[in-house]
Amino acid sequence: MSHVFLLVAALIGGWFILRARLWSYGFWNLALIIVVIYITITFFIDINSNAAEGLQTSYLCEYQLEPNHGLLQRLDPKYTSDL
């Protein structure tokens, strides 16, 4: 759903820019804009999902290997700051 929503939102913005800058535009202009937007959106969505999947995998591996969930490795208190 994020691909569809972001593609449509960026396409509408790109269409307004295209309409303001060109006297005449056609199907191939819009097709190129769609392809570039889709490639860019896929790249940024995949970066975030891959990072989240890596964090989840690390947590679940440590959770399965540690018999007591309370003993999971936590951040050392000296590295935290009070807000």
CORCOR-V614868 format. One record per run of one state. SS is the DSSP state (h for helix, s for strand, l for the rest). FROM is the first residue (numbers start at 1). TO is the last residue. Records with the same first field share a line. If there is no record, write none. Layout:
SS = FROM-TO + FROM-TO
This chain:
l = 1-1 + 22-26 + 66-68 + 72-76 + 80-83
h = 2-21 + 27-65 + 69-71 + 77-79
